Amino acid sequence: MAEGQPEPHEADTGAEAADRRERHRLLGEDLRRYQDAHGHFAEDDLAQARKKISG
């Protein structure tokens, strides 16, 4: 992030922040349903996902 610029979430309007929270909540529900149906994620799977997310 460039110096003096806020992090993306810091510049959000109230509506954008609410939308982000709702997406986060829905994703959490999806992941819980997946784990209920298929079991817990393996550490290897989590590590690969974290790597993809962080670039």
Residue, then its C-alpha position, 0 to 999 in steps of 0.5 A: m500500500a502506498e504511503g499515506q493511503p488507507e487500507p482498502h477497508e479503511a476507506d469503505t462507506g458504511a454500506e460497503a463495510a456492511d456488504r463485506r461483513e455479509r459476504h464474510r458471514l455467508l462464506g463462513e456458513d458455506l465453509r461450515r456446511y462443506q465441513d459438515a458434509h465432507g469433514h474438516f479441511a486438511e492442513d495441506d488444503l488450508a495451506q494451499a488456500r492461504k497461499k492462493i489468497s495471499g498471492 
